[in-house]
Amino acid sequence: MRHFAVVGSGPAGFYTAEALEKAYGDQARIDILDRYPVPYGLIRFGVAPDHQSLKAVSKRYDKVADSAGVDFIGNVTVGRDVSVGELLELYDAVILAVGSPHSRKLGIPGEDLPGVVGSADFVGWYNGHPDYVDLAPPLGGTHAAVIGNGNVALDCARILSKTRTEFEGSDIVGHALGALDTSAIRTITILGRRGPHQIAMTPKELGELGHLEAASPIVDIADFPPVEADDALEPGQRKSITILREFAATAADPAKPKRMVFDFFAKPLRIEGDGKAEKIVVERTELDENGAARGTGETYEVPASLIVTSIGYTSAPIDGVPYDERGGKFLNEGGRIGERLYAVGWARRGPSGTIGTNRPDGYEVADLVAAAMPPGSPSDRPGAEGLKRLLEGRGVMPTDYDDWRRIEETEVANARPGSPREKFVRHEEWLQTIGR
Ligand SMILES: Cc1cc2nc3c(=O)[nH]c(=O)nc-3n(C[C@H](O)[C@H](O)[C@H](O)COP(=O)(O)OP(=O)(O)OC[C@H]3O[C@@H](n4cnc5c(N)ncnc54)[C@H](O)[C@@H]3O)c2cc1C
């Protein structure tokens, strides 16, 4: 019997456990560890609360957790409660699926002023991540800006623009809903260093902006290359650009009080303000021969008392695990970090790709594990039994999937009308719910 520890219960962790289960059948026990008693990683804390259909993928993960060979061990932080070295003593292989929880920094002056928040923090705030409950993003000014041209930037801008009725059916947490309800923000500027052809926004997410109750997307046709240039784009990107061109051709709806302004070829130079963010000083750019943004020397100001930076994520290094600072992920070759130690998902590839991208990733690494220690080969490692003994000695109380189900049931029971659940947002609340 082999014993495997998968660290992280986001998509990558669950797909890896699923793949290991398929490869080993009853010849392995797979423990999925997480720092929280609640599973699913960014499905719970990242994916937008108004995109409920995407979150339904967690039903598949529930099936994995229900399999005979798989256990969930929550409330255990690897690197704090137990080291990776200790896990390697206890398990035959350790697979890090810890994701990329931190926002990448812009690296410009003024970034630390109050009012500037990373997208991980802002997204965590509206999704009920315990680290960001008290973020209190300033919503009292009329102007906000989102820096970045990916889907996460779109999520942040859309959440800032929605009305209370548009959040019906979502699981946005109560504190965010209440704060957004009183928001004075009327203009949300989305800044991108390059042009429309270089966006990393998908058609579905862009298309939604055309149907917002209180906000009109504003796009300047002068930012686009001639329409024939769209032919060279891959079909998905072409669709996105077509949607942006439609926005450019449509006048803002005077009945809608909010504006979502796409400001392309805009490179933030610094953030200024008197003790708090008030504006971004931006340099106009153009594309150089390699398609990179080149400053033109022309500068202007974008007013914003809330600035969400959405330029990517980085993993949190873990003691003893080689780390790639530039890539913001663990150093690995095709998922292998070292002897019996592997990485999957964002911890392996860096922060890109959809939920589904993590599936082949998990299966590939499970194949590597199975090649290194073929199913049926013996092991003398103690696995979960040893881990639980070690944790007990340290006063750490792990939780299991039944505990999660009790938390979920209570969240569903607490839901306000029209919402699937009211999430608990503090670690203590999770533990109290399960009587700890
Ligand atoms: C804001 C946002 C919105 C997104 N929206 C979409 C979308 O709409 N559609 C889509 O397809 N994709 C979306 N994605 C991408 C998708 O969420 C990721 O591809 C996916 O979550 C990455 O999976 P992962 O398992 O690698 O990491 P994660 O989902 O981050 O999971 C990591 C897990 O590891 C745990 N962990 C971390 N450190 C430790 C530790 N030291 N010890 C124990 N446990 C630990 C965490 O608690 C977490 O549960 C979005 C991403 C973001 C950031």
The ligand as a MOL file (V3000), in Angstrom:
LIG
                    3D

  0  0  0     0  0            999 V3000
M  V30 BEGIN CTAB
M  V30 COUNTS 53 58 0 0 0
M  V30 BEGIN ATOM
M  V30 1 C -9.8060 35.6940 -9.2090 0
M  V30 2 C -9.7590 34.4420 -10.0310 0
M  V30 3 C -10.8460 34.0770 -10.7930 0
M  V30 4 C -10.7950 32.9310 -11.5680 0
M  V30 5 N -11.8840 32.6190 -12.3330 0
M  V30 6 C -11.8340 31.5250 -13.1070 0
M  V30 7 C -12.9530 31.2010 -13.9400 0
M  V30 8 O -13.9520 31.9210 -13.9400 0
M  V30 9 N -12.8700 30.0750 -14.7010 0
M  V30 10 C -11.7540 29.2700 -14.7090 0
M  V30 11 O -11.7150 28.2600 -15.4290 0
M  V30 12 N -10.6780 29.5670 -13.9450 0
M  V30 13 C -10.6940 30.6680 -13.1520 0
M  V30 14 N -9.6090 30.9850 -12.3900 0
M  V30 15 C -8.4320 30.0790 -12.4280 0
M  V30 16 C -8.5760 28.8840 -11.4720 0
M  V30 17 O -9.1200 29.3200 -10.2580 0
M  V30 18 C -7.2020 28.2260 -11.2750 0
M  V30 19 O -6.8170 27.6580 -12.5240 0
M  V30 20 C -7.1920 27.1290 -10.2460 0
M  V30 21 O -7.8650 27.4740 -9.0580 0
M  V30 22 C -5.7390 26.7590 -9.8750 0
M  V30 23 O -5.8270 25.6080 -9.0830 0
M  V30 24 P -4.7350 25.1890 -8.0020 0
M  V30 25 O -5.2870 23.9570 -7.4040 0
M  V30 26 O -3.4040 25.1740 -8.6260 0
M  V30 27 O -4.7050 26.3770 -6.9050 0
M  V30 28 P -5.7840 26.8880 -5.8820 0
M  V30 29 O -7.1480 26.8380 -6.4300 0
M  V30 30 O -5.2920 28.2100 -5.4140 0
M  V30 31 O -5.7080 25.8640 -4.6410 0
M  V30 32 C -4.6260 25.8610 -3.7480 0
M  V30 33 C -5.0470 25.2310 -2.4320 0
M  V30 34 O -3.8780 25.0340 -1.6300 0
M  V30 35 C -4.1480 25.3870 -0.2760 0
M  V30 36 N -2.8750 25.7530 0.3470 0
M  V30 37 C -2.0780 26.7940 0.0140 0
M  V30 38 N -0.9790 26.8120 0.7670 0
M  V30 39 C -1.0730 25.7520 1.6140 0
M  V30 40 C -0.2200 25.2390 2.6390 0
M  V30 41 N 0.9520 25.8060 2.9320 0
M  V30 42 N -0.6370 24.1460 3.3350 0
M  V30 43 C -1.8230 23.5550 3.0410 0
M  V30 44 N -2.6540 24.0000 2.0590 0
M  V30 45 C -2.2800 25.0830 1.3560 0
M  V30 46 C -5.1300 26.5310 -0.4200 0
M  V30 47 O -5.8910 26.7490 0.7800 0
M  V30 48 C -5.9860 26.0770 -1.5960 0
M  V30 49 O -7.0790 25.3090 -1.1590 0
M  V30 50 C -9.6280 32.1240 -11.5960 0
M  V30 51 C -8.5270 32.4940 -10.8230 0
M  V30 52 C -8.5830 33.6420 -10.0460 0
M  V30 53 C -7.3910 34.0440 -9.2370 0
M  V30 END ATOM
M  V30 BEGIN BOND
M  V30 1 1 1 2
M  V30 2 1 2 3
M  V30 3 2 2 52
M  V30 4 2 3 4
M  V30 5 1 4 5
M  V30 6 1 4 50
M  V30 7 2 5 6
M  V30 8 1 6 7
M  V30 9 1 6 13
M  V30 10 2 7 8
M  V30 11 1 7 9
M  V30 12 1 9 10
M  V30 13 2 10 11
M  V30 14 1 10 12
M  V30 15 2 12 13
M  V30 16 1 13 14
M  V30 17 1 14 15
M  V30 18 1 14 50
M  V30 19 1 15 16
M  V30 20 1 16 17
M  V30 21 1 16 18
M  V30 22 1 18 19
M  V30 23 1 18 20
M  V30 24 1 20 21
M  V30 25 1 20 22
M  V30 26 1 22 23
M  V30 27 1 23 24
M  V30 28 2 24 25
M  V30 29 1 24 26
M  V30 30 1 24 27
M  V30 31 1 27 28
M  V30 32 2 28 29
M  V30 33 1 28 30
M  V30 34 1 28 31
M  V30 35 1 31 32
M  V30 36 1 32 33
M  V30 37 1 33 34
M  V30 38 1 33 48
M  V30 39 1 34 35
M  V30 40 1 35 36
M  V30 41 1 35 46
M  V30 42 1 36 37
M  V30 43 1 36 45
M  V30 44 2 37 38
M  V30 45 1 38 39
M  V30 46 1 39 40
M  V30 47 2 39 45
M  V30 48 1 40 41
M  V30 49 2 40 42
M  V30 50 1 42 43
M  V30 51 2 43 44
M  V30 52 1 44 45
M  V30 53 1 46 47
M  V30 54 1 46 48
M  V30 55 1 48 49
M  V30 56 2 50 51
M  V30 57 1 51 52
M  V30 58 1 52 53
M  V30 END BOND
M  V30 END CTAB
M  END
